[in-house]
Amino acid sequence: MTYLRLLLASALIALCAGCASPAQISGMSVSADQAKTSTYDSQLRNNIRLSEVNGGDKTNPLWTSEIDSPDFGAALKQSLANANLLGDESASYALRANLLRVDQPIFGLDFEVTSEVEYTLIESATNKVVLREMIRTPFTAGFGDSIIGIKRLRLANEGSARVNIIAMLKRLSDLKIEAKQISLKN
């Protein structure tokens, strides 16, 4: 009888709290307005293809929200398109992203999630690494964002991924690419 009560109580808590959902592509994507605030070298415009995205974890609905690589890749691709950087398969530059880790709390009022992603931009014709950058960005979703903890964690995941992509776009805007020379703008 005690086990039955415990089971019913657990089921009631699960129904009230809801299930964890993965980070949404729309929440991780950088909007066109945000993406176009930077200027990019003419060699990069409409000339980057997303070659691969690795890492991340699938969300277990009974545990916590996570960021998986297909959704992060879709958000990254949408963000590149919004910045007018995304090209087709014949683009001169290939971008790889490796979602190394997502640090997140288990419980709390404010959830600070930190994502760490390694980006590698490669010149397709020569396989020369143009840029390799490890970007680590935190984002906090507070009680004011949602009173539901599971949703607050999802919002923090999405925000951390979004500010990470914004930081990567900023690094791309700092690149100055000239014939035979690649450097960062001062």
C-alpha positions, 0 to 999 in steps of 0.5 A: 500500500505504501508503494502505491501511495508513493507511485501515485504521489510521484505520478501527481508530481510529474503531471504538475511539473510537466516533462522536460523538453529539448532546447528549441531551435527558434530559442537558440537561433540568432534573429536577423536583426541581431545577426545583421548588426555586424559587418562581415568580410565580403569573402565570407558573405553567402560563402560558408557552409555548415559541414558538421555539428557534433556533441550535445545530448538528447533530452530525457523527458523524465529528467532535464532539458538538453541541447542536442547536436541536430537542433543546435546545428539547425539553429547555427545554420539559421543564424548563419542564414540570418547573417547572410553568411550561409552558402550552398555546398560549393561554398569556399568555407566550411564551418564545424561546431563541436558542442563540448559541454553544457553545464547546468544546475539541477535545481534553483530559482535562477538557472545559469547554463554555460555552453562551450563550443569549439568552432573551426572555419576551414577554407574548403579548397586548401583545408586550411584552418582559418579560425579555430575558437573555443567559446564558452558563454553563460546565460541565466534564466530567472524565476521571472522568465518562468515559474516552472523550473523545467521551462526555466532550464530550457530557456537557460539552455536556449539562451546559452546556445544563442549567446554562444552563436552570437559570440561566434558571429562576432568572431567571424565579423572580426575576420579580415580575409584577403588573398593569401592573408587571413587576420583578425581586425584590430 
